Amino acid sequence: MATSSRRMRAVQYDKYGGGAQALKHVEVPIPTPKKGEVLIKMEAGSINQVDWKFQKGVARPFMPNKFPFIPVYDLAGEVVELGRGVSSFKVGDKVIAINFPRVTFSRKRLVPLFVSPTKEDMELVAGMVAEGKLRAVIESRHPLSRAEEGWARSMAGHATGKIIVEMGDEHL
């Protein structure tokens, strides 16, 4: 599926339930950042219990999804566009977002502002992991084209931590 300059590939579902089989590969418009937002080109995202619980409808009473819905709440990537008033970030900054609502399984996504890790910041985080102050558990890795496998594995209870879905250019 080729993408135009203002469209991107994404994985989404259009109703509650159905597990990994309900996920669909689609082409969607690239969002435009509003005031105080940045657009991130996602390089990796994780599948965790929050994602499949939302898909099952567990959180429906207090956080209903609007369909179609693009899952995934944790990501790492690069800032590619800035909204009005954004001065703390620049295009090309490497950033992370963890558990922000509506951060998703798509090539590019809008998110509220958050800390941009520099090489030194990432070394500090790596040191915290080494000291046991921060724990990152990656159970498995999957390319976007096989996101359903990671989703199914997580739902089956096999994941002991995060499942990473890589968003390399080969998946555009």
Backbone as a printed PyTorch tensor [residue, N CA C, xyz], in Angstrom:
tensor([[[  0.8440,  -1.1660,   0.0000],
         [  0.0000,   0.0000,   0.0000],
         [  0.8950,   1.2360,   0.0000]],

        [[  0.9180,   1.9990,  -1.0720],
         [  1.7090,   3.2190,  -1.1440],
         [  1.0010,   4.3310,  -0.3850]],

        [[  1.7750,   5.2490,   0.1620],
         [  1.1780,   6.3560,   0.8900],
         [  1.5340,   7.6610,   0.2090]],

        [[  0.5930,   8.6180,   0.2120],
         [  0.8690,   9.9380,  -0.3310],
         [  1.5640,  10.7530,   0.7420]],

        [[  1.9420,  11.9900,   0.4050],
         [  2.6920,  12.8050,   1.3550],
         [  1.8810,  13.1760,   2.5950]],

        [[  0.5700,  13.2160,   2.5450],
         [ -0.2410,  13.5560,   3.7230],
         [ -1.0800,  12.3740,   4.1960]],

        [[ -0.6620,  11.1740,   3.8670],
         [ -1.3380,   9.9710,   4.3490],
         [ -0.2760,   9.0230,   4.8890]],

        [[ -0.6910,   8.1070,   5.7560],
         [  0.2450,   7.1580,   6.3640],
         [ -0.4540,   5.8350,   6.6030]],

        [[  0.3520,   4.8180,   6.8470],
         [ -0.1830,   3.5040,   7.2120],
         [ -0.4050,   3.4600,   8.7060]],

        [[ -1.4060,   2.6820,   9.1110],
         [ -1.7190,   2.5230,  10.5340],
         [ -2.3820,   1.1690,  10.7330]],

        [[ -2.4580,   0.7470,  11.9850],
         [ -3.1940,  -0.4550,  12.3660],
         [ -4.3370,   0.0260,  13.2450]],

        [[ -5.5660,  -0.4000,  12.9560],
         [ -6.7130,   0.0540,  13.7340],
         [ -7.7520,  -1.0440,  13.8740]],

        [[ -8.7290,  -0.8080,  14.7570],
         [ -9.8980,  -1.6780,  14.8620],
         [-11.1340,  -0.7930,  14.9160]],

        [[-12.2880,  -1.3380,  14.5050],
         [-13.4870,  -0.5030,  14.4080],
         [-14.6310,  -0.9210,  15.3230]],

        [[-14.3470,  -1.8260,  16.2760],
         [-15.3490,  -2.2040,  17.2740],
         [-14.6260,  -2.8860,  18.4270]],

        [[-15.3030,  -2.9950,  19.5500],
         [-14.7220,  -3.7070,  20.6870],
         [-14.6990,  -5.2030,  20.3970]],

        [[-13.6900,  -5.8730,  20.9370],
         [-13.6000,  -7.3280,  20.8090],
         [-12.9270,  -7.7630,  19.5230]],

        [[-12.7710,  -9.0630,  19.3940],
         [-12.2040,  -9.6310,  18.1750],
         [-10.7180,  -9.9190,  18.2430]],

        [[-10.0360,  -9.4420,  19.2930],
         [ -8.6160,  -9.7400,  19.4490],
         [ -7.7770,  -9.2850,  18.2730]],

        [[ -6.6900, -10.0020,  18.0430],
         [ -5.7540,  -9.6480,  16.9800],
         [ -6.4040,  -9.7020,  15.6010]],

        [[ -7.3900, -10.5770,  15.4360],
         [ -8.0510, -10.7020,  14.1310],
         [ -8.8350,  -9.4400,  13.7650]],

        [[ -9.1660,  -8.6140,  14.7470],
         [ -9.9240,  -7.3880,  14.4840],
         [ -9.0360,  -6.2400,  14.0010]],

        [[ -7.7180,  -6.3830,  14.1180],
         [ -6.8070,  -5.3240,  13.6830],
         [ -6.7380,  -5.2860,  12.1630]],

        [[ -6.7580,  -4.0720,  11.6110],
         [ -6.7190,  -3.8940,  10.1570],
         [ -5.5970,  -2.9310,   9.7940]],

        [[ -4.8800,  -3.2450,   8.7140],
         [ -3.8840,  -2.3300,   8.1630],
         [ -4.6290,  -1.3820,   7.2380]],

        [[ -4.5050,  -0.0730,   7.4860],
         [ -5.2360,   0.9290,   6.7180],
         [ -4.3220,   2.0980,   6.3690]],

        [[ -4.8090,   2.9470,   5.4890],
         [ -4.1460,   4.2040,   5.1840],
         [ -5.0370,   5.3130,   5.7180]],

        [[ -4.4530,   6.2420,   6.4870],
         [ -5.2180,   7.3180,   7.1220],
         [ -4.5090,   8.6530,   6.8950]],

        [[ -5.2410,   9.7700,   7.0430],
         [ -4.5950,  11.0790,   6.9190],
         [ -3.5750,  11.3050,   8.0340]],

        [[ -2.4970,  11.9970,   7.7210],
         [ -1.5240,  12.3970,   8.7370],
         [ -2.1220,  13.5930,   9.4710]],

        [[ -2.1810,  13.5390,  10.8020],
         [ -2.7620,  14.6650,  11.5430],
         [ -1.8650,  15.9000,  11.4840]],

        [[ -2.4740,  17.0650,  11.6410],
         [ -1.7470,  18.3290,  11.6840],
         [ -1.6810,  18.7940,  13.1310]],

        [[ -0.4850,  19.1270,  13.6300],
         [ -0.3890,  19.5390,  15.0330],
         [ -1.0850,  20.8730,  15.2950]],

        [[ -1.8010,  20.9240,  16.4120],
         [ -2.4650,  22.1440,  16.8570],
         [ -1.5390,  22.8630,  17.8330]],

        [[ -2.0130,  23.9470,  18.4030],
         [ -1.2320,  24.7240,  19.3620],
         [ -0.7350,  23.8220,  20.4950]],

        [[  0.5710,  23.8800,  20.7540],
         [  1.1560,  23.1250,  21.8550],
         [  1.3960,  21.6570,  21.5700]],

        [[  1.1680,  21.1980,  20.3430],
         [  1.3560,  19.7910,  19.9930],
         [  2.5490,  19.6290,  19.0550]],

        [[  3.0860,  18.4140,  19.0370],
         [  4.1160,  18.0570,  18.0710],
         [  3.6550,  16.8140,  17.3300]],

        [[  4.0840,  16.6880,  16.0870],
         [  3.8170,  15.4840,  15.3070],
         [  5.0780,  14.6410,  15.3520]],

        [[  4.9170,  13.3790,  15.7390],
         [  6.0490,  12.4690,  15.8780],
         [  5.9700,  11.3870,  14.8180]],

        [[  7.1000,  11.1280,  14.1580],
         [  7.2150,   9.9560,  13.2960],
         [  7.6090,   8.8110,  14.2210]],

        [[  6.6950,   7.8660,  14.3900],
         [  6.9080,   6.7760,  15.3330],
         [  7.9280,   5.7960,  14.7820]],

        [[  8.9440,   5.4800,  15.5880],
         [  9.9610,   4.5070,  15.1970],
         [  9.7390,   3.1680,  15.8810]],

        [[  9.1600,   3.1990,  17.0730],
         [  8.8300,   1.9630,  17.7940],
         [  7.6980,   2.2580,  18.7600]],

        [[  6.8520,   1.2750,  18.9650],
         [  5.7580,   1.4020,  19.9210],
         [  5.5550,   0.0720,  20.6120]],

        [[  5.0090,   0.1080,  21.8040],
         [  4.8310,  -1.1420,  22.5410],
         [  3.3640,  -1.5200,  22.6400]],

        [[  3.1420,  -2.8100,  22.7560],
         [  1.8090,  -3.3430,  23.0360],
         [  1.8460,  -3.7740,  24.4910]],

        [[  0.9070,  -3.2960,  25.2870],
         [  0.8600,  -3.7260,  26.6740],
         [ -0.5900,  -3.9930,  27.0750]],

        [[ -0.8070,  -4.3210,  28.3170],
         [ -2.1480,  -4.7070,  28.7660],
         [ -3.1790,  -3.6150,  28.5440]],

        [[ -2.7880,  -2.3570,  28.6630],
         [ -3.7310,  -1.2630,  28.4370],
         [ -4.3340,  -1.3690,  27.0430]],

        [[ -3.4930,  -1.6440,  26.0510],
         [ -3.9600,  -1.6930,  24.6660],
         [ -5.0190,  -2.7630,  24.4530]],

        [[ -4.7340,  -3.9960,  24.8500],
         [ -5.7170,  -5.0440,  24.5700],
         [ -6.9240,  -4.9500,  25.4880]],

        [[ -6.7670,  -4.3680,  26.6890],
         [ -7.9430,  -4.1840,  27.5540],
         [ -8.8880,  -3.1470,  26.9560]],

        [[ -8.3250,  -2.0870,  26.3740],
         [ -9.1750,  -1.1160,  25.6870],
         [ -9.8910,  -1.7770,  24.5200]],

        [[ -9.1810,  -2.6190,  23.7660],
         [ -9.7870,  -3.2800,  22.6120],
         [-10.8980,  -4.2250,  23.0440]],

        [[-10.7300,  -4.8810,  24.1850],
         [-11.7720,  -5.7740,  24.7020],
         [-12.9720,  -5.0020,  25.2400]],

        [[-12.7890,  -3.7060,  25.5130],
         [-13.8810,  -2.8920,  26.0330],
         [-13.9070,  -2.7880,  27.5490]],

        [[-12.8590,  -3.2600,  28.2260],
         [-12.8140,  -3.2330,  29.6920],
         [-12.9630,  -1.8100,  30.2280]],

        [[-12.3700,  -0.8250,  29.5640],
         [-12.4090,   0.5620,  30.0380],
         [-13.5780,   1.3550,  29.4640]],

        [[-14.4390,   0.7130,  28.7080],
         [-15.5410,   1.3950,  28.0290],
         [-16.3800,   2.2810,  28.9550]],

        [[-16.7130,   1.8570,  30.1870],
         [-17.5660,   2.6980,  31.0350],
         [-16.9710,   4.0690,  31.3730]],

        [[-15.6520,   4.1670,  31.4920],
         [-15.0630,   5.4480,  31.8800],
         [-14.1630,   6.0710,  30.8160]],

        [[-13.7550,   5.3270,  29.7960],
         [-12.9540,   5.8560,  28.6920],
         [-13.3680,   5.1900,  27.3860]],

        [[-14.5340,   5.5320,  26.8740],
         [-14.9760,   4.8710,  25.6390],
         [-14.1090,   5.2620,  24.4470]],

        [[-13.8830,   4.3120,  23.5530],
         [-13.1460,   4.5700,  22.3220],
         [-14.0750,   5.1860,  21.2950]],

        [[-13.5040,   6.0180,  20.4370],
         [-14.2120,   6.4960,  19.2520],
         [-13.6640,   5.6620,  18.1120]],

        [[-14.5330,   5.0800,  17.3160],
         [-14.0980,   4.1870,  16.2450],
         [-14.1030,   4.8970,  14.9060]],

        [[-13.1910,   4.5010,  14.0010],
         [-12.1470,   3.4980,  14.1900],
         [-11.1020,   4.0080,  15.1800]],

        [[-10.4270,   3.0720,  15.8490],
         [ -9.4660,   3.4000,  16.9030],
         [ -8.1010,   2.8190,  16.5600]],

        [[ -7.0590,   3.6380,  16.7080],
         [ -5.6860,   3.2030,  16.4570],
         [ -5.0170,   3.0230,  17.8140]],

        [[ -4.6600,   1.7770,  18.1980],
         [ -4.1200,   1.5200,  19.5370],
         [ -2.6420,   1.8650,  19.7030]],

        [[ -2.1590,   1.7150,  20.9020],
         [ -0.7810,   1.8240,  21.3930],
         [ -0.5870,   3.1520,  22.1290]],

        [[ -0.1170,   3.0640,  23.3550],
         [  0.0440,   4.2250,  24.2190],
         [  1.4890,   4.6030,  24.4990]],

        [[  2.4500,   3.7750,  24.1640],
         [  3.8580,   4.0670,  24.4310],
         [  4.6230,   4.0710,  23.1140]],

        [[  5.4580,   5.0910,  22.8850],
         [  6.1870,   5.1450,  21.6210],
         [  7.5020,   5.8850,  21.7600]],

        [[  8.3650,   5.6770,  20.7820],
         [  9.6010,   6.4440,  20.6190],
         [  9.6730,   6.8640,  19.1640]],

        [[ 10.1760,   8.0560,  18.9090],
         [ 10.2500,   8.5100,  17.5330],
         [ 10.9400,   9.8500,  17.3980]],

        [[ 10.6450,  10.5250,  16.2820],
         [ 11.2990,  11.7820,  15.9380],
         [ 10.2570,  12.8480,  15.6420]],

        [[ 10.4730,  14.0620,  16.1580],
         [  9.5800,  15.1860,  15.8840],
         [  9.7230,  15.5550,  14.4100]],

        [[  8.5910,  15.6050,  13.6880],
         [  8.6300,  15.9590,  12.2670],
         [  7.8670,  17.2440,  11.9490]],

        [[  7.0530,  17.7280,  12.9000],
         [  6.3070,  18.9630,  12.6730],
         [  5.9020,  19.5500,  14.0200]],

        [[  5.8910,  20.8870,  14.0960],
         [  5.5480,  21.5800,  15.3360],
         [  4.2510,  22.3560,  15.1820]],

        [[  3.4360,  22.3590,  16.2280],
         [  2.2440,  23.1970,  16.2700],
         [  2.6170,  24.6010,  16.7350]],

        [[  1.6590,  25.5310,  16.6580],
         [  1.8940,  26.9060,  17.1040],
         [  2.3540,  26.9290,  18.5610]],

        [[  3.2790,  27.8050,  18.8490],
         [  3.7010,  28.0200,  20.2170],
         [  4.6840,  27.0120,  20.7740]],

        [[  5.0850,  26.0370,  20.0030],
         [  6.0340,  25.0380,  20.5050],
         [  7.4470,  25.5830,  20.3200]],

        [[  8.1510,  25.7670,  21.4370],
         [  9.5200,  26.2730,  21.3580],
         [ 10.5130,  25.3570,  22.0730]],

        [[ 10.0190,  24.4010,  22.8290],
         [ 10.9020,  23.4990,  23.5790],
         [ 11.4300,  22.3540,  22.7280]],

        [[ 10.8950,  22.2030,  21.5340],
         [ 11.2740,  21.1050,  20.6530],
         [ 11.5660,  21.6540,  19.2810]],

        [[ 12.3250,  20.8710,  18.5050],
         [ 12.5770,  21.2450,  17.1180],
         [ 12.4360,  19.9980,  16.2560]],

        [[ 12.1840,  20.2190,  14.9880],
         [ 12.0990,  19.1010,  14.0570],
         [ 13.4230,  18.3440,  14.1140]],

        [[ 13.3390,  17.0200,  14.2110],
         [ 14.5230,  16.1730,  14.2980],
         [ 14.8170,  15.6850,  15.7040]],

        [[ 14.1940,  16.2950,  16.7350],
         [ 14.4020,  15.8230,  18.1100],
         [ 13.9030,  14.3940,  18.2520]],

        [[ 14.6800,  13.5660,  18.9410],
         [ 14.2570,  12.2050,  19.2820],
         [ 13.4820,  12.2960,  20.5880]],

        [[ 12.2980,  11.6950,  20.6330],
         [ 11.4170,  11.8370,  21.7920],
         [ 10.7850,  10.5100,  22.1730]],

        [[ 10.2500,  10.4700,  23.3920],
         [  9.4740,   9.3230,  23.8430],
         [  8.1640,   9.8250,  24.4250]],

        [[  7.1410,   9.0000,  24.3630],
         [  5.8490,   9.2930,  24.9810],
         [  5.3860,   8.0040,  25.6330]],

        [[  4.9880,   8.0890,  26.8780],
         [  4.5570,   6.8990,  27.6050],
         [  3.1740,   7.1320,  28.1870]],

        [[  2.2360,   6.2650,  27.8160],
         [  0.8730,   6.2700,  28.3420],
         [  0.1090,   7.5670,  28.1400]],

        [[  0.3510,   8.2620,  27.0510],
         [ -0.4900,   9.4030,  26.7190],
         [ -1.7320,   8.8860,  26.0100]],

        [[ -2.8890,   9.4400,  26.3050],
         [ -4.0890,   8.9980,  25.5920],
         [ -3.9450,   9.2410,  24.0960]],

        [[ -4.3740,   8.2900,  23.3350],
         [ -4.4670,   8.3780,  21.8800],
         [ -3.1300,   8.4930,  21.1680]],

        [[ -2.0500,   8.0370,  21.7850],
         [ -0.7860,   7.8620,  21.0730],
         [ -0.9180,   6.5100,  20.3970]],

        [[ -0.5790,   6.3870,  19.1150],
         [ -1.1020,   5.2350,  18.4130],
         [ -0.1620,   4.5030,  17.4870]],

        [[ -0.6870,   3.3660,  17.0030],
         [ -0.0360,   2.4610,  16.0730],
         [ -0.1330,   3.0160,  14.6670]],

        [[  0.4680,   4.1640,  14.4420],
         [  0.4770,   4.7620,  13.1200],
         [  1.8560,   5.3780,  12.9220]],

        [[  2.2090,   5.6150,  11.6760],
         [  3.5510,   6.1130,  11.3860],
         [  3.8100,   7.4720,  12.0210]],

        [[  2.8050,   8.3330,  12.0960],
         [  2.9810,   9.6690,  12.6730],
         [  1.8060,   9.9370,  13.5960]],

        [[  2.0620,  10.6970,  14.6610],
         [  1.0000,  10.9130,  15.6300],
         [  1.2340,  12.2100,  16.3820]],

        [[  0.1380,  12.8750,  16.7760],
         [  0.2010,  14.0670,  17.5950],
         [  0.2090,  13.6690,  19.0580]],

        [[  1.0170,  14.3480,  19.8520],
         [  1.0260,  14.0880,  21.2920],
         [  1.2270,  15.3990,  22.0350]],

        [[  0.7910,  15.4660,  23.2920],
         [  1.0950,  16.6470,  24.0960],
         [  2.6110,  16.7450,  24.3040]],

        [[  3.0800,  17.8880,  24.7410],
         [  4.5170,  18.0700,  24.9520],
         [  5.0320,  17.1840,  26.0690]],

        [[  6.2700,  16.7270,  25.9460],
         [  6.9090,  15.8700,  26.9360],
         [  8.4100,  16.0150,  26.8030]],

        [[  9.1520,  15.4610,  27.7170],
         [ 10.6090,  15.6040,  27.7390],
         [ 11.2380,  14.9450,  26.5220]],

        [[ 12.1420,  15.6570,  25.9000],
         [ 12.8740,  15.1460,  24.7470],
         [ 14.2080,  14.5900,  25.2230]],

        [[ 14.4450,  13.2970,  25.0510],
         [ 15.7120,  12.7560,  25.5400],
         [ 16.8790,  13.1260,  24.6320]],

        [[ 17.9260,  13.6250,  25.2370],
         [ 19.1710,  13.8340,  24.5020],
         [ 19.9870,  12.5600,  24.6730]],

        [[ 21.1200,  12.4920,  24.0050],
         [ 21.9790,  11.3170,  24.1730],
         [ 22.3420,  11.1590,  25.6450]],

        [[ 22.6270,  12.2870,  26.3090],
         [ 22.9850,  12.2400,  27.7270],
         [ 21.8040,  11.7500,  28.5680]],

        [[ 20.5760,  12.2240,  28.2410],
         [ 19.3870,  11.7690,  28.9670],
         [ 19.2150,  10.2650,  28.8220]],

        [[ 19.4110,   9.7660,  27.6050],
         [ 19.2300,   8.3380,  27.3710],
         [ 20.2890,   7.5410,  28.1300]],

        [[ 21.5080,   8.0840,  28.2190],
         [ 22.5520,   7.4150,  28.9990],
         [ 22.1790,   7.3960,  30.4760]],

        [[ 21.5650,   8.4900,  30.9670],
         [ 21.1030,   8.5430,  32.3550],
         [ 20.0260,   7.4900,  32.5940]],

        [[ 19.0640,   7.4010,  31.6650],
         [ 18.0000,   6.4020,  31.7870],
         [ 18.5990,   5.0000,  31.7710]],

        [[ 19.5450,   4.7580,  30.8640],
         [ 20.1870,   3.4400,  30.8020],
         [ 20.8780,   3.1300,  32.1250]],

        [[ 21.5050,   4.1440,  32.7340],
         [ 22.1410,   3.9600,  34.0320],
         [ 21.1320,   3.6250,  35.1130]],

        [[ 19.9520,   4.2610,  35.0510],
         [ 18.8970,   3.9680,  36.0290],
         [ 18.4250,   2.5250,  35.8910]],

        [[ 18.3540,   2.0480,  34.6480],
         [ 17.9790,   0.6510,  34.4260],
         [ 19.0420,  -0.2530,  35.0390]],

        [[ 20.3140,   0.0680,  34.7820],
         [ 21.4100,  -0.7510,  35.3030],
         [ 21.4230,  -0.7710,  36.8310]],

        [[ 21.0020,   0.3390,  37.4640],
         [ 20.9710,   0.4220,  38.9260],
         [ 19.7050,  -0.1810,  39.5260]],

        [[ 18.7860,  -0.6170,  38.6830],
         [ 17.5470,  -1.1990,  39.1770],
         [ 16.4990,  -0.1720,  39.5700]],

        [[ 16.7150,   1.1030,  39.2260],
         [ 15.7480,   2.1560,  39.5510],
         [ 14.6410,   2.2530,  38.5060]],

        [[ 14.8950,   1.7170,  37.3500],
         [ 13.9350,   1.7320,  36.2560],
         [ 14.0350,   0.3900,  35.5590]],

        [[ 12.9010,  -0.1960,  35.2570],
         [ 12.9180,  -1.5300,  34.6580],
         [ 12.1840,  -1.5190,  33.3260]],

        [[ 12.8420,  -1.9790,  32.3100],
         [ 12.2190,  -2.1320,  31.0030],
         [ 12.3080,  -3.5990,  30.6210]],

        [[ 11.1670,  -4.2120,  30.3860],
         [ 11.1410,  -5.6190,  30.0070],
         [ 10.5440,  -5.6980,  28.6110]],

        [[ 11.3280,  -6.1590,  27.6680],
         [ 10.8360,  -6.3110,  26.3020],
         [ 10.7110,  -7.7960,  26.0390]],

        [[  9.4740,  -8.2290,  25.7910],
         [  9.1920,  -9.6520,  25.6470],
         [  9.4540, -10.1300,  24.2290]],

        [[  9.1080,  -9.3280,  23.2370],
         [  9.3480,  -9.7240,  21.8520],
         [  9.2760,  -8.5050,  20.9480]],

        [[  9.7430,  -8.6680,  19.6900],
         [  9.7370,  -7.5810,  18.7180],
         [  9.0410,  -8.0630,  17.4470]],

        [[  8.2900,  -7.1460,  16.8210],
         [  7.5550,  -7.4810,  15.6000],
         [  7.5550,  -6.2750,  14.6680]],

        [[  7.7040,  -6.4640,  13.3410],
         [  7.5260,  -5.3490,  12.4180],
         [  6.0430,  -4.9850,  12.3560]],

        [[  5.7410,  -3.7490,  11.9310],
         [  4.3540,  -3.3000,  11.8470],
         [  3.5020,  -4.2600,  11.0290]],

        [[  4.0730,  -4.8270,   9.9790],
         [  3.3050,  -5.7330,   9.1220],
         [  2.8560,  -6.9910,   9.8610]],

        [[  3.4600,  -7.2700,  11.0370],
         [  3.0710,  -8.4430,  11.8250],
         [  2.6000,  -8.0310,  13.2260]],

        [[  2.0220,  -6.8390,  13.3330],
         [  1.5680,  -6.3200,  14.6240],
         [  0.5580,  -7.2440,  15.2860]],

        [[ -0.2460,  -7.9250,  14.4820],
         [ -1.2650,  -8.8210,  15.0330],
         [ -0.6430,  -9.9270,  15.8830]],

        [[  0.5600, -10.3830,  15.4960],
         [  1.2270, -11.4430,  16.2670],
         [  1.5660, -10.9580,  17.6730]],

        [[  2.0980,  -9.7500,  17.7810],
         [  2.4150,  -9.1890,  19.0850],
         [  1.1630,  -8.9710,  19.9100]],

        [[  0.1100,  -8.4940,  19.2510],
         [ -1.1740,  -8.2600,  19.9200],
         [ -1.7220,  -9.5760,  20.4740]],

        [[ -1.7340, -10.6040,  19.6540],
         [ -2.2650, -11.9070,  20.0820],
         [ -1.4340, -12.4710,  21.2310]],

        [[ -0.1300, -12.3250,  21.1500],
         [  0.7520, -12.8250,  22.2110],
         [  0.4720, -12.1120,  23.5300]],

        [[  0.2800, -10.8110,  23.4760],
         [ -0.0180, -10.0370,  24.6780],
         [ -1.3600, -10.4490,  25.2780]],

        [[ -2.3740, -10.5990,  24.4350],
         [ -3.7150, -10.9690,  24.9140],
         [ -3.7320, -12.3660,  25.5150]],

        [[ -2.8670, -13.2350,  25.0170],
         [ -2.8320, -14.6080,  25.5210],
         [ -2.1080, -14.7030,  26.8630]],

        [[ -1.5700, -13.5730,  27.3330],
         [ -0.9110, -13.5600,  28.6290],
         [  0.5330, -14.0050,  28.6020]],

        [[  1.1240, -14.1170,  27.4010],
         [  2.5080, -14.5710,  27.3000],
         [  3.5160, -13.4580,  27.5410]],

        [[  3.0910, -12.2190,  27.4070],
         [  4.0320, -11.1110,  27.5400],
         [  4.3280, -10.8260,  29.0020]],

        [[  5.6000, -10.8060,  29.3350],
         [  6.0010, -10.4690,  30.6980],
         [  6.3120,  -8.9840,  30.8190]],

        [[  6.3770,  -8.2950,  29.7180],
         [  6.6650,  -6.8630,  29.7180],
         [  6.1040,  -6.2580,  28.4570]],

        [[  6.8520,  -5.3820,  27.8470],
         [  6.4140,  -4.7180,  26.6270],
         [  6.6930,  -5.5940,  25.4150]],

        [[  5.8530,  -5.4400,  24.4260],
         [  6.1040,  -6.0340,  23.1160],
         [  6.3290,  -4.8520,  22.1870]],

        [[  7.4540,  -4.8130,  21.5310],
         [  7.8210,  -3.6840,  20.6880],
         [  7.4280,  -3.9660,  19.2430]],

        [[  6.7870,  -2.9780,  18.6190],
         [  6.4720,  -3.0550,  17.1970],
         [  7.3290,  -2.0100,  16.5120]],

        [[  8.2270,  -2.4540,  15.6390],
         [  9.1580,  -1.5610,  14.9720],
         [  8.5080,  -0.9310,  13.7520]],

        [[  8.7340,   0.3630,  13.5750],
         [  8.0750,   1.1300,  12.5360],
         [  9.0780,   1.6220,  11.5030]],

        [[ 10.0070,   0.7840,  11.0750],
         [ 11.0360,   1.1810,  10.1230],
         [ 10.4620,   1.6140,   8.7920]],

        [[ 11.2850,   2.3000,   7.9890],
         [ 10.8420,   2.8210,   6.7010],
         [ 10.3410,   1.7290,   5.7630]],

        [[ 10.8020,   0.4970,   5.9400],
         [ 10.3350,  -0.5760,   5.0630],
         [  8.8470,  -0.8560,   5.2510]],

        [[  8.2440,  -0.2650,   6.2860],
         [  6.8270,  -0.5020,   6.5570],
         [  5.9570,   0.6740,   6.1460]],

        [[  6.5090,   1.6420,   5.4010],
         [  5.7140,   2.7920,   4.9550],
         [  4.6410,   2.3620,   3.9940]]])
